[in-house]
Amino acid sequence: MSRLVSSGVGQGLLGALERVDDRRPNRVRVLTYHRAGSPESFEAQMRYLAEHTCPVSMQELVDALEGRRELPPRAVMVTFDDAYTDFAQVAWPALKRYGIPVTLFVPTGYPGGALPAFWWDRLSYALAHTTRRTPLDTPFGPLPLATPGERGQAFKRLTSYVKSLPHDEGMAFVEQIAGALHDGTPPCDVLGWDELRQLAAEGVTLGAHTRTHPLLTRVPLDVARREVVGSLEDLRREIGEVMPVFAYPAGAYNAEVVAILKEAGFRLAFTTIKGTNDLARLDPLRLRRINVKEDATVGTLRARLLLYTARLNGLRALPQAA
Ligand SMILES: [Zn+2]
């Protein structure tokens, strides 16, 4: 798709498809960003959203769900996960400039440097800095590390293996592998509470994203409950009143986790299942989102918005009890 959209034919096709795209109100596509990437790329994406879509806020979505307003056609909501520092440096200035509302999901154990870097950043850093070029033995076989391509592939294999393990076991494995690759550790690249308070005062909606970012399906239920409830308590203590909205770390949830959120009073929760949310038929604790990679081009952003129309939701059914 990306190669197609960069061609002249692709651009024409994309434009034609956009013109016949669903114009009905009360449907919202929610974009997920992690890092903003380069200011130029992010600015271009936000300009496109401001000129060609109707960006809406979390409050507008809640109001629409509760029947107090309609969402306009081509409604898009921008969200950021993990509260990386480049949100304040790159994303927020551009979002403000274009008047685009945004929600930032914060893993509340990280601000203030209480925890080391996220485990996937630790692995990525170790792979980027390792001088080892011979294969590394792992429980899933030898991991080739000779070329940049192999080290990129190693990152993907390691992260998917970590996600398959119980959380504590996964974190011990990260320590072991990262330690075998490289001595240093990356700094924790998450905004502090003062910066988060400032952003909230300027209009950024803050939402909960657990405390320590475990996959909630890979920890015991009492731990999942503490992570979920604790992150909302942390936000309320540090920020004041916040909306009870949540993003599942790495999109991982099951029926028990959803029940914990419901009991804790969360109003909306966001998965990583791709698609459009149709207000007439959505489950507010299993909302769909569309991931946008760092430094995406406007063409890729347009293609992703178009690919995940409500019409195509059936291709990616929402697991109810995964
Ligand atoms: Zn996250």
Residues whose N, C-alpha, C, O or C-beta is under 5 A from the ligand:
A	BS01	ZN	D81 D82 P249 A250
